[in-house]
Amino acid sequence: MIQAAPKPISIYLESNPNPNSLKFVVNDMLVPEGMSFDFPNPESASHAPLAQELFMYPFVERVFYMSNFVTVTKKEDVEWIEVQSTLREHIQKFLESGKLILDQPETPAESQEEETEVTKQIKNILDEYIRPAVEQDGGAITYHSFKDGIVTVRLQGSCSGCPSSTVTLKAGIENLFTRMMPEHVKGVEALG
């Protein structure tokens, strides 16, 4: 079980390229390093009490946990200036109460794909060059598969539904892979 420490919590806000997402950065680790939890709807948050509570707000569309932050994606017809303080206070009170943010720890699903030298190199590039930038923007990127020269990744958090994620995927991530691994990688695609 993952539980927030019952201590004073401070939270600051960070914007990111997705205008409908806001990153609530906490002065404490919320989930183990390298793990992320994406809740695209209330049904997916059955084991995540904080996300369940945030979904009670009619303007919340998605909740994402990683490291020391919670990224909330709102509906387009609501302005952040109208709701950010409410969400910040709610998250802060929840964490200071010492309630569990997850009822049960999850382990990331391991790919059944055989790990070759090429897939190891792809994962290393993701970990070293791409993941830190994506996390800084309030999201996550994980390796899904590699087949016929195409790297398939999963985008979570603020990256899901972000207007600039397609440009980032093609102009940034795909260009990096095709420059660093031209003999193997021909393109990059995102699931969903």
N, CA, C and O of each residue as an XYZ file, in Angstrom:
768
protein
N       0.842     -1.189      0.000
C       0.000      0.000      0.000
C       0.879      1.242      0.000
O       1.883      1.319      0.708
N       0.482      2.194     -0.798
C       1.244      3.426     -0.903
C       0.471      4.502     -0.152
O      -0.707      4.739     -0.422
N       1.140      5.143      0.783
C       0.476      6.123      1.618
C       1.317      7.387      1.675
O       2.539      7.344      1.817
N       0.629      8.508      1.562
C       1.319      9.788      1.676
C       1.702     10.002      3.144
O       0.954      9.624      4.046
N       2.845     10.597      3.370
C       3.318     10.854      4.724
C       2.455     11.922      5.382
O       2.179     12.952      4.768
N       2.021     11.692      6.634
C       1.221     12.700      7.336
C       2.118     13.826      7.846
O       2.426     13.885      9.037
N       2.528     14.699      6.965
C       3.386     15.821      7.315
C       2.940     17.024      6.500
O       2.152     16.884      5.565
N       3.435     18.194      6.844
C       3.041     19.366      6.053
C       3.428     19.190      4.582
O       4.557     18.826      4.251
N       2.485     19.453      3.745
C       2.682     19.295      2.301
C       2.636     20.666      1.646
O       1.739     21.466      1.910
N       3.607     20.921      0.796
C       3.522     22.132     -0.012
C       3.414     21.704     -1.467
O       3.989     20.698     -1.884
N       2.678     22.477     -2.215
C       2.414     22.161     -3.617
C       2.629     23.415     -4.437
O       2.154     24.495     -4.085
N       3.353     23.260     -5.539
C       3.416     24.363     -6.492
C       2.923     23.854     -7.832
O       2.935     22.652     -8.099
N       2.494     24.775     -8.665
C       1.882     24.425     -9.937
C       2.850     24.671    -11.079
O       3.612     25.638    -11.070
N       2.809     23.787    -12.059
C       3.603     23.955    -13.280
C       2.691     23.747    -14.471
O       1.951     22.767    -14.541
N       2.753     24.676    -15.401
C       2.015     24.473    -16.638
C       2.847     23.572    -17.534
O       4.012     23.302    -17.244
N       2.255     23.113    -18.607
C       2.935     22.246    -19.562
C       2.360     22.522    -20.944
O       1.434     23.324    -21.065
N       2.871     21.893    -21.976
C       2.386     22.206    -23.321
C       0.900     21.934    -23.553
O       0.302     22.523    -24.454
N       0.299     21.056    -22.759
C      -1.134     20.805    -22.900
C      -1.885     21.867    -22.101
O      -1.827     21.856    -20.871
N      -2.585     22.781    -22.763
C      -3.261     23.863    -22.042
C      -4.364     23.388    -21.098
O      -4.809     24.146    -20.236
N      -4.808     22.136    -21.255
C      -5.857     21.612    -20.389
C      -5.315     20.791    -19.230
O      -6.091     20.247    -18.444
N      -4.002     20.693    -19.110
C      -3.398     19.939    -18.008
C      -2.563     20.868    -17.137
O      -1.961     21.827    -17.621
N      -2.540     20.567    -15.856
C      -1.734     21.324    -14.906
C      -1.072     20.321    -13.965
O      -1.692     19.359    -13.510
N       0.194     20.574    -13.692
C       0.999     19.683    -12.864
C       1.044     20.253    -11.446
O       1.452     21.397    -11.243
N       0.624     19.450    -10.469
C       0.647     19.818     -9.056
C       1.841     19.094     -8.430
O       1.771     17.895     -8.161
N       2.924     19.818     -8.202
C       4.174     19.229     -7.728
C       4.219     19.312     -6.200
O       4.000     20.371     -5.611
N       4.508     18.167     -5.577
C       4.459     18.022     -4.126
C       5.876     17.902     -3.574
O       6.776     17.436     -4.274
N       6.080     18.315     -2.334
C       7.394     18.240     -1.691
C       7.694     16.859     -1.109
O       8.482     16.742     -0.171
N       7.076     15.820     -1.656
C       7.290     14.462     -1.172
C       7.021     13.490     -2.326
O       6.252     13.794     -3.239
N       7.655     12.336     -2.274
C       7.394     11.320     -3.296
C       6.007     10.727     -3.051
O       5.640     10.410     -1.920
N       5.256     10.588     -4.124
C       3.901     10.038     -4.025
C       3.844      8.575     -4.433
O       3.093      7.788     -3.858
N       4.645      8.219     -5.432
C       4.701      6.828     -5.892
C       6.165      6.467     -6.100
O       7.002      7.354     -6.270
N       6.482      5.184     -6.089
C       7.879      4.779     -6.265
C       8.471      5.302     -7.583
O       7.779      5.403     -8.596
N       9.747      5.624     -7.541
C      10.463      6.135     -8.707
C      10.267      5.202     -9.899
O      10.376      3.982     -9.776
N       9.978      5.792    -11.040
C       9.822      5.016    -12.264
C       8.432      4.466    -12.494
O       8.158      3.919    -13.562
N       7.551      4.596    -11.522
C       6.177      4.108    -11.691
C       5.262      5.279    -11.994
O       5.492      6.396    -11.530
N       4.222      5.018    -12.777
C       3.221      6.038    -13.053
C       1.856      5.376    -13.088
O       1.733      4.182    -13.358
N       0.843      6.164    -12.813
C      -0.521      5.659    -12.756
C      -1.412      6.660    -13.470
O      -1.512      7.816    -13.060
N      -2.057      6.216    -14.534
C      -2.876      7.077    -15.378
C      -4.335      6.679    -15.230
O      -4.680      5.505    -15.359
N      -5.185      7.651    -14.960
C      -6.605      7.413    -14.777
C      -7.370      8.275    -15.785
O      -7.669      9.437    -15.513
N      -7.683      7.699    -16.951
C      -8.345      8.478    -17.994
C      -9.835      8.723    -17.744
O     -10.467      9.507    -18.452
N     -10.393      8.048    -16.733
C     -11.813      8.228    -16.403
C     -12.056      7.733    -14.980
O     -11.200      7.060    -14.406
N     -13.211      8.057    -14.406
C     -13.476      7.641    -13.019
C     -13.449      6.128    -12.819
O     -13.031      5.660    -11.760
N     -13.883      5.358    -13.808
C     -13.923      3.902    -13.678
C     -12.519      3.322    -13.496
O     -12.345      2.329    -12.790
N     -11.536      3.926    -14.117
C     -10.165      3.414    -14.029
C      -9.518      3.721    -12.675
O      -8.453      3.191    -12.361
N     -10.160      4.575    -11.877
C      -9.583      5.020    -10.602
C     -10.156      4.262     -9.400
O     -10.129      4.769     -8.279
N     -10.667      3.067     -9.625
C     -11.316      2.331     -8.532
C     -10.381      2.052     -7.358
O     -10.849      1.907     -6.229
N      -9.083      1.973     -7.593
C      -8.113      1.692     -6.525
C      -7.296      2.938     -6.150
O      -6.256      2.835     -5.499
N      -7.783      4.120     -6.573
C      -7.034      5.359     -6.357
C      -7.942      6.413     -5.712
O      -8.567      7.204     -6.418
N      -8.016      6.428     -4.379
C      -8.937      7.333     -3.694
C      -8.763      8.822     -4.030
O      -9.758      9.534     -4.169
N      -7.528      9.301     -4.162
C      -7.343     10.714     -4.507
C      -7.926     10.999     -5.889
O      -8.647     11.980     -6.068
N      -7.619     10.155     -6.857
C      -8.166     10.342     -8.205
C      -9.692     10.276     -8.175
O     -10.360     11.063     -8.846
N     -10.249      9.338     -7.399
C     -11.713      9.241     -7.292
C     -12.299     10.563     -6.797
O     -13.294     11.052     -7.333
N     -11.677     11.127     -5.779
C     -12.170     12.403     -5.244
C     -12.055     13.519     -6.274
O     -12.966     14.337     -6.407
N     -10.945     13.559     -7.004
C     -10.774     14.618     -8.003
C     -11.784     14.487     -9.138
O     -12.227     15.491     -9.694
N     -12.146     13.263     -9.479
C     -13.154     13.060    -10.525
C     -14.544     13.528    -10.091
O     -15.435     13.656    -10.930
N     -14.742     13.782     -8.809
C     -16.033     14.307     -8.356
C     -16.266     15.734     -8.860
O     -17.406     16.190     -8.948
N     -15.187     16.423     -9.185
C     -15.324     17.746     -9.782
C     -15.732     17.546    -11.237
O     -15.061     16.816    -11.966
N     -16.822     18.181    -11.673
C     -17.314     17.938    -13.034
C     -16.360     18.385    -14.140
O     -16.521     17.978    -15.291
N     -15.378     19.209    -13.813
C     -14.456     19.720    -14.828
C     -13.206     18.849    -14.986
O     -12.400     19.098    -15.883
N     -13.028     17.834    -14.134
C     -11.837     16.975    -14.210
C     -12.073     15.859    -15.231
O     -13.061     15.129    -15.154
N     -11.142     15.740    -16.193
C     -11.240     14.719    -17.236
C     -10.266     13.567    -17.050
O     -10.559     12.440    -17.451
N      -9.105     13.833    -16.445
C      -8.066     12.798    -16.332
C      -7.178     13.139    -15.143
O      -6.972     14.311    -14.825
N      -6.648     12.092    -14.482
C      -5.730     12.269    -13.360
C      -4.553     11.332    -13.591
O      -4.719     10.201    -14.048
N      -3.361     11.824    -13.264
C      -2.137     11.059    -13.494
C      -1.218     11.260    -12.303
O      -1.003     12.393    -11.873
N      -0.661     10.153    -11.753
C       0.309     10.227    -10.658
C       1.666      9.780    -11.182
O       1.761      8.832    -11.962
N       2.711     10.469    -10.749
C       4.070     10.013    -11.015
C       5.007     10.721    -10.041
O       4.807     11.888     -9.704
N       6.030      9.998     -9.597
C       7.074     10.553     -8.732
C       6.478     11.444     -7.655
O       5.830     10.960     -6.727
N       6.701     12.756     -7.781
C       6.235     13.707     -6.761
C       5.194     14.669     -7.334
O       5.100     15.814     -6.893
N       4.416     14.212     -8.311
C       3.398     15.114     -8.851
C       2.118     14.400     -9.257
O       2.090     13.195     -9.511
N       1.061     15.203     -9.306
C      -0.244     14.785     -9.813
C      -0.543     15.732    -10.972
O      -0.492     16.951    -10.812
N      -0.853     15.170    -12.134
C      -1.261     15.995    -13.262
C      -2.767     15.827    -13.424
O      -3.277     14.708    -13.483
N      -3.468     16.954    -13.496
C      -4.912     16.934    -13.694
C      -5.202     17.554    -15.058
O      -4.674     18.611    -15.403
N      -6.047     16.876    -15.820
C      -6.503     17.409    -17.101
C      -7.962     17.807    -16.927
O      -8.787     17.026    -16.452
N      -8.260     19.043    -17.325
C      -9.606     19.599    -17.151
C     -10.343     19.630    -18.482
O      -9.754     19.419    -19.542
N     -11.638     19.897    -18.406
C     -12.433     20.089    -19.615
C     -12.077     21.442    -20.227
O     -11.695     22.373    -19.519
N     -12.204     21.538    -21.529
C     -11.803     22.743    -22.248
C     -12.615     23.975    -21.884
O     -12.103     25.091    -21.965
N     -13.875     23.796    -21.484
C     -14.740     24.955    -21.244
C     -14.533     25.608    -19.875
O     -15.269     26.524    -19.509
N     -13.545     25.146    -19.125
C     -13.235     25.707    -17.808
C     -11.828     26.297    -17.864
O     -10.924     25.704    -18.451
N     -11.648     27.464    -17.253
C     -10.330     28.109    -17.212
C      -9.603     27.693    -15.932
O     -10.228     27.539    -14.883
N      -8.284     27.512    -16.020
C      -7.496     27.117    -14.848
C      -7.627     28.115    -13.710
O      -7.675     27.721    -12.545
N      -7.684     29.377    -14.024
C      -7.760     30.405    -12.975
C      -8.997     30.195    -12.088
O      -9.009     30.593    -10.923
N     -10.033     29.566    -12.653
C     -11.280     29.332    -11.909
C     -11.186     28.127    -10.972
O     -11.915     28.069     -9.982
N     -10.298     27.156    -11.264
C     -10.335     25.886    -10.534
C      -9.012     25.450     -9.904
O      -9.008     24.535     -9.081
N      -7.903     26.071    -10.262
C      -6.604     25.561     -9.792
C      -6.458     25.632     -8.277
O      -5.883     24.719     -7.684
N      -6.944     26.654     -7.647
C      -6.834     26.760     -6.182
C      -7.651     25.682     -5.488
O      -7.209     25.106     -4.495
N      -8.826     25.412     -6.002
C      -9.682     24.369     -5.439
C      -8.989     23.017     -5.501
O      -8.977     22.274     -4.519
N      -8.413     22.697     -6.655
C      -7.719     21.417     -6.807
C      -6.476     21.352     -5.925
O      -6.217     20.332     -5.286
N      -5.720     22.423     -5.892
C      -4.495     22.465     -5.078
C      -4.828     22.220     -3.608
O      -4.174     21.416     -2.944
N      -5.847     22.917     -3.103
C      -6.246     22.741     -1.697
C      -6.746     21.329     -1.440
O      -6.444     20.745     -0.399
N      -7.511     20.771     -2.381
C      -8.039     19.420     -2.209
C      -6.891     18.409     -2.131
O      -6.859     17.563     -1.237
N      -5.957     18.503     -3.070
C      -4.812     17.580     -3.085
C      -3.996     17.732     -1.807
O      -3.580     16.737     -1.213
N      -3.765     18.974     -1.381
C      -2.970     19.220     -0.179
C      -3.645     18.631      1.053
O      -2.985     17.958      1.845
N      -4.929     18.865      1.234
C      -5.651     18.324      2.395
C      -5.656     16.800      2.377
O      -5.488     16.159      3.415
N      -5.847     16.230      1.203
C      -5.856     14.780      1.078
C      -4.509     14.202      1.518
O      -4.460     13.268      2.318
N      -3.423     14.759      0.992
C      -2.085     14.248      1.314
C      -1.720     14.482      2.777
O      -1.110     13.619      3.408
N      -2.084     15.630      3.316
C      -1.771     15.913      4.727
C      -2.550     15.023      5.674
O      -2.118     14.807      6.807
N      -3.690     14.500      5.237
C      -4.489     13.624      6.095
C      -3.849     12.244      6.254
O      -4.213     11.486      7.153
N      -2.878     11.918      5.364
C      -2.231     10.618      5.438
C      -3.017      9.507      4.768
O      -2.656      8.336      4.889
N      -4.097      9.856      4.056
C      -4.874      8.832      3.339
C      -4.021      8.186      2.256
O      -3.048      8.766      1.773
N      -4.409      6.983      1.892
C      -3.739      6.266      0.805
C      -4.103      6.898     -0.537
O      -5.275      7.179     -0.788
N      -3.112      7.124     -1.402
C      -3.442      7.608     -2.744
C      -3.731      6.434     -3.675
O      -4.383      6.591     -4.707
N      -3.233      5.245     -3.290
C      -3.549      4.001     -3.995
C      -3.906      2.954     -2.951
O      -3.204      2.805     -1.952
N      -5.001      2.226     -3.181
C      -5.395      1.168     -2.252
C      -4.482     -0.041     -2.346
O      -4.260     -0.748     -1.363
N      -3.955     -0.269     -3.545
C      -3.070     -1.415     -3.743
C      -1.990     -1.027     -4.736
O      -2.282     -0.442     -5.779
N      -0.764     -1.345     -4.423
C       0.296     -1.019     -5.376
C       0.157     -1.873     -6.629
O      -0.198     -3.051     -6.568
N       0.440     -1.261     -7.741
C       0.417     -1.983     -8.999
C       1.840     -2.187     -9.457
O       2.731     -1.397     -9.144
N       2.038     -3.235    -10.187
C       3.336     -3.427    -10.812
C       3.147     -3.235    -12.305
O       2.164     -3.713    -12.872
N       4.070     -2.545    -12.943
C       3.911     -2.323    -14.366
C       3.900     -3.636    -15.132
O       4.661     -4.556    -14.830
N       3.028     -3.706    -16.126
C       2.949     -4.913    -16.947
C       4.214     -5.025    -17.787
O       4.594     -4.090    -18.493
N       4.847     -6.163    -17.700
C       6.058     -6.384    -18.477
C       5.672     -6.859    -19.869
O       4.734     -7.638    -20.041
N       6.389     -6.392    -20.822
C       6.168     -6.808    -22.203
C       6.564     -8.269    -22.352
O       7.560     -8.714    -21.782
N       5.773     -9.013    -23.126
C       6.075    -10.412    -23.391
C       7.070    -10.550    -24.552
O       7.529    -11.647    -24.870
N       7.386     -9.425    -25.166
C       8.300     -9.404    -26.298
C       9.715     -9.748    -25.824
O      10.157     -9.301    -24.766
N      10.401    -10.541    -26.618
C      11.783    -10.888    -26.292
C      12.646     -9.630    -26.416
O      12.571     -8.909    -27.411
N      13.461     -9.381    -25.395
C      14.284     -8.180    -25.416
C      15.569     -8.445    -26.201
O      16.415     -9.240    -25.791
N      15.690     -7.768    -27.321
C      16.869     -7.891    -28.168
C      17.788     -6.705    -27.891
O      17.437     -5.807    -27.125
N      18.935     -6.704    -28.500
C      19.843     -5.558    -28.363
C      19.189     -4.284    -28.889
O      19.386     -3.207    -28.326
N      18.414     -4.400    -29.960
C      17.734     -3.229    -30.532
C      16.700     -2.687    -29.552
O      16.640     -1.476    -29.338
N      15.875     -3.562    -28.945
C      14.869     -3.066    -28.006
C      15.538     -2.498    -26.753
O      15.037     -1.535    -26.172
N      16.655     -3.076    -26.333
C      17.388     -2.503    -25.190
C      17.867     -1.095    -25.526
O      17.770     -0.188    -24.699
N      18.382     -0.915    -26.736
C      18.860      0.405    -27.155
C      17.699      1.400    -27.234
O      17.844      2.556    -26.837
N      16.555      0.956    -27.743
C      15.363      1.825    -27.815
C      14.957      2.258    -26.408
O      14.709      3.440    -26.169
N      14.889      1.308    -25.480
C      14.495      1.624    -24.098
C      15.504      2.566    -23.450
O      15.115      3.469    -22.709
N      16.784      2.370    -23.715
C      17.810      3.263    -23.163
C      17.647      4.687    -23.679
O      17.773      5.641    -22.910
N      17.367      4.844    -24.973
C      17.150      6.180    -25.542
C      15.918      6.820    -24.909
O      15.934      8.004    -24.572
N      14.850      6.037    -24.749
C      13.647      6.558    -24.088
C      13.983      7.037    -22.677
O      13.604      8.139    -22.281
N      14.702      6.192    -21.914
C      15.018      6.521    -20.521
C      15.946      7.724    -20.393
O      15.751      8.576    -19.527
N      16.950      7.788    -21.254
C      17.976      8.815    -21.110
C      17.605     10.159    -21.725
O      17.878     11.203    -21.133
N      16.992     10.147    -22.893
C      16.773     11.389    -23.630
C      15.335     11.893    -23.625
O      15.105     13.102    -23.654
N      14.364     10.980    -23.588
C      12.980     11.388    -23.816
C      12.171     11.463    -22.529
O      11.484     12.456    -22.288
N      12.243     10.424    -21.698
C      11.406     10.363    -20.488
C      11.575     11.584    -19.582
O      10.567     12.109    -19.108
N      12.801     12.065    -19.314
C      12.928     13.229    -18.426
C      12.188     14.473    -18.947
O      11.581     15.202    -18.163
N      12.235     14.711    -20.243
C      11.543     15.880    -20.803
C      10.030     15.717    -20.718
O       9.312     16.673    -20.423
N       9.551     14.507    -20.978
C       8.113     14.249    -20.921
C       7.612     14.379    -19.477
O       6.548     14.946    -19.231
N       8.388     13.848    -18.530
C       8.006     13.964    -17.114
C       7.987     15.415    -16.663
O       7.125     15.812    -15.878
N       8.924     16.203    -17.149
C       8.964     17.615    -16.784
C       7.686     18.321    -17.223
O       7.262     19.294    -16.600
N       7.078     17.827    -18.295
C       5.836     18.407    -18.789
C       4.591     17.775    -18.163
O       3.473     18.055    -18.595
N       4.773     16.929    -17.154
C       3.630     16.367    -16.435
C       3.067     15.095    -17.034
O       1.925     14.730    -16.757
N       3.852     14.420    -17.850
C       3.373     13.199    -18.474
C       4.353     12.065    -18.321
O       5.319     12.148    -17.562
N       4.088     11.004    -19.056
C       4.971      9.837    -19.059
C       4.935      9.209    -20.435
O       3.944      9.303    -21.159
N       6.038      8.566    -20.778
C       6.130      7.818    -22.024
C       6.754      6.477    -21.681
O       7.776      6.413    -20.998
N       6.133      5.409    -22.160
C       6.668      4.084    -21.910
C       6.754      3.308    -23.218
O       5.952      3.499    -24.132
N       7.730      2.445    -23.278
C       7.920      1.579    -24.423
C       6.778      0.573    -24.476
O       6.392      0.021    -23.447
N       6.241      0.333    -25.655
C       5.218     -0.694    -25.822
C       5.731     -1.838    -26.687
O       5.677     -3.000    -26.284
N       6.236     -1.502    -27.896
C       6.709     -2.566    -28.781
C       7.571     -1.994    -29.903
O       7.646     -0.783    -30.106
N       8.214     -2.905    -30.619
C       9.004     -2.537    -31.792
C       8.791     -3.613    -32.838
O       9.078     -4.787    -32.602
N       8.283     -3.209    -33.998
C       8.014     -4.173    -35.054
C       8.110     -3.480    -36.404
O       7.581     -2.384    -36.590
N       8.786     -4.124    -37.341
C       8.912     -3.615    -38.710
C       9.430     -2.178    -38.761
O       8.975     -1.377    -39.578
N      10.375     -1.859    -37.892
C      10.982     -0.528    -37.901
C      10.183      0.541    -37.185
O      10.584      1.704    -37.178
N       9.059      0.176    -36.580
C       8.199      1.145    -35.892
C       8.260      0.919    -34.383
O       7.972     -0.173    -33.890
N       8.641      1.975    -33.659
C       8.626      1.959    -32.198
C       7.240      2.438    -31.773
O       6.796      3.508    -32.190
N       6.562      1.656    -30.952
C       5.259      2.058    -30.440
C       5.415      2.385    -28.959
O       5.969      1.597    -28.192
N       4.919      3.558    -28.568
C       5.013      4.028    -27.190
C       3.620      4.327    -26.660
O       2.665      4.474    -27.422
N       3.526      4.415    -25.348
C       2.271      4.796    -24.689
C       2.515      6.150    -24.027
O       3.461      6.311    -23.256
N       1.659      7.117    -24.332
C       1.736      8.452    -23.727
C       0.678      8.551    -22.640
O      -0.466      8.141    -22.838
N       1.065      9.099    -21.485
C       0.136      9.222    -20.362
C       0.216     10.614    -19.768
O       1.087     11.411    -20.116
N      -0.718     10.892    -18.859
C      -0.720     12.177    -18.169
C      -1.044     13.314    -19.112
O      -1.951     13.199    -19.936
N      -0.311     14.414    -19.001
C      -0.613     15.594    -19.796
C      -0.406     15.356    -21.284
O      -0.928     16.107    -22.107
N       0.349     14.321    -21.639
C       0.596     14.022    -23.059
C      -0.652     13.489    -23.749
O      -0.813     13.663    -24.957
N      -1.533     12.844    -22.998
C      -2.753     12.290    -23.584
C      -3.670     13.435    -23.978
O      -4.105     14.218    -23.134
N      -3.953     13.519    -25.245
C      -4.849     14.558    -25.729
C      -4.209     15.919    -25.885
O      -4.901     16.893    -26.182
N      -2.917     16.009    -25.694
C      -2.234     17.293    -25.841
C      -2.165     17.656    -27.316
O      -1.783     16.822    -28.137
N      -2.531     18.898    -27.671
C      -2.485     19.301    -29.073
C      -1.090     19.196    -29.679
O      -0.957     18.952    -30.878
N      -0.052     19.378    -28.872
C       1.301     19.335    -29.436
C       1.959     17.965    -29.343
O       3.109     17.812    -29.754
N       1.252     16.957    -28.810
C       1.892     15.645    -28.644
C       2.225     14.994    -29.983
O       3.237     14.301    -30.087
N       1.407     15.196    -30.999
C       1.698     14.616    -32.310
C       2.955     15.237    -32.900
O       3.804     14.538    -33.454
N       3.067     16.553    -32.777
C       4.260     17.241    -33.279
C       5.488     16.772    -32.505
O       6.529     16.492    -33.100
N       5.371     16.685    -31.176
C       6.479     16.211    -30.348
C       6.870     14.793    -30.740
O       8.053     14.471    -30.854
N       5.867     13.955    -30.944
C       6.132     12.561    -31.289
C       6.882     12.468    -32.613
O       7.881     11.756    -32.709
N       6.411     13.180    -33.629
C       7.017     13.072    -34.961
C       8.277     13.928    -35.093
O       9.318     13.426    -35.518
N       8.200     15.202    -34.738
C       9.334     16.107    -34.950
C      10.438     15.893    -33.920
O      11.613     16.108    -34.219
N      10.081     15.480    -32.732
C      11.087     15.316    -31.690
C      11.543     13.880    -31.521
O      12.692     13.539    -31.805
N      10.626     13.041    -31.054
C      10.976     11.671    -30.681
C      11.359     10.839    -31.909
O      12.382     10.154    -31.903
N      10.544     10.901    -32.951
C      10.849     10.121    -34.147
C      12.172     10.566    -34.776
O      12.975      9.728    -35.186
N      12.401     11.883    -34.855
C      13.670     12.382    -35.406
C      14.862     11.898    -34.594
O      15.892     11.531    -35.160
N      14.729     11.895    -33.268
C      15.814     11.426    -32.414
C      16.129      9.955    -32.705
O      17.288      9.582    -32.885
N      15.090      9.134    -32.747
C      15.306      7.706    -33.007
C      15.878      7.462    -34.397
O      16.796      6.655    -34.547
N      15.361      8.139    -35.414
C      15.853      7.882    -36.773
C      17.275      8.402    -36.960
O      18.007      7.901    -37.814
N      17.679      9.408    -36.166
C      19.073      9.874    -36.205
C      20.000      8.934    -35.443
O      21.108      8.644    -35.895
N      19.542      8.457    -34.282
C      20.401      7.631    -33.441
C      20.417      6.164    -33.868
O      21.398      5.464    -33.619
N      19.358      5.693    -34.502
C      19.255      4.286    -34.893
C      18.723      4.174    -36.326
O      17.734      3.476    -36.549
N      19.347      4.838    -37.299
C      18.787      4.874    -38.661
C      18.670      3.500    -39.325
O      17.821      3.295    -40.193
N      19.513      2.578    -38.921
C      19.464      1.256    -39.544
C      18.312      0.400    -39.020
O      18.001     -0.634    -39.612
N      17.662      0.817    -37.903
C      16.598      0.016    -37.295
C      15.245      0.719    -37.256
O      14.221      0.121    -37.587
N      15.241      2.000    -36.847
C      13.980      2.695    -36.596
C      13.579      3.543    -37.806
O      14.343      4.384    -38.281
N      12.361      3.297    -38.287
C      11.824      4.063    -39.428
C      10.738      5.034    -38.992
O      10.424      5.980    -39.715
N      10.160      4.810    -37.809
C       9.092      5.685    -37.340
C       8.730      5.404    -35.901
O       9.151      4.401    -35.325
N       7.934      6.310    -35.314
C       7.449      6.165    -33.943
C       5.958      6.459    -33.942
O       5.506      7.427    -34.554
N       5.195      5.617    -33.247
C       3.755      5.816    -33.128
C       3.350      5.704    -31.665
O       4.022      5.054    -30.864
N       2.230      6.357    -31.332
C       1.689      6.271    -29.976
C       0.441      5.398    -29.994
O      -0.336      5.440    -30.948
N       0.249      4.617    -28.952
C      -0.973      3.836    -28.810
C      -2.145      4.770    -28.587
O      -2.005      5.816    -27.952
N      -3.275      4.399    -29.098
C      -4.488      5.175    -28.873
C      -4.475      6.449    -29.656
O      -5.425      7.229    -29.584
